[in-house]
């Protein structure tokens, strides 16, 4: 998963979700959506957002 060009770290050192088979894709995407809506990924999204914003600071 990414925020702009920066990967979002889901767990320590991991920024991807392995689905296994195509049959699990919809359920996995729904679970990720639910985690986003309930705020479970807010800290990770904020960290990625800060990294993106840091790239735009004036020098």
C-alpha positions in Angstrom: 0.0 0.0 0.0 1.2 3.5 -0.7 0.5 7.1 0.2 1.5 9.1 -2.9 5.0 7.7 -3.7 5.7 6.5 -0.1 4.9 3.0 1.1 2.7 2.6 4.1 4.2 0.3 6.7 1.3 -2.1 7.7 3.5 -4.0 10.3 7.1 -3.5 11.3 9.1 -3.8 8.1 6.1 -4.8 6.0 4.3 -2.6 3.5 2.3 -5.2 1.5 -0.6 -7.5 2.1 -0.4 -11.0 0.7 -3.9 -12.1 -0.4 -3.1 -15.7 -1.3 -5.6 -16.3 -4.1 -7.8 -14.1 -6.2 -10.8 -15.5 -4.3 -9.6 -13.7 -1.2 -9.0 -10.3 -2.8 -12.4 -8.7 -2.2 -12.6 -9.8 1.4 -9.0 -8.5 2.0 -9.8 -5.1 0.4 -13.0 -4.8 2.5 -10.9 -5.6 5.6 -8.4 -2.9 4.7 -11.2 -0.4 4.0 -12.7 -1.2 7.4 -9.4 -0.7 9.1 -9.0 2.7 7.4 -12.5 3.8 8.3 -12.1 2.8 12.0 -8.8 4.7 12.2 -6.5 1.6 12.6 -4.1 2.9 10.0 -4.1 6.6 11.0 -0.6 6.5 12.5 0.9 4.7 9.4 -0.9 7.1 7.0 0.3 10.1 9.0 3.9 8.9 8.9 3.7 8.4 5.2 2.1 11.8 4.8 4.8 13.5 6.8 7.5 11.9 4.6 5.7 13.1 1.4 5.4 16.7 2.9 9.0 16.7 3.9 9.9 16.4 0.2 8.2 19.7 -0.6 10.0 21.9 2.0 11.8 24.9 0.8 15.6 24.7 0.9 
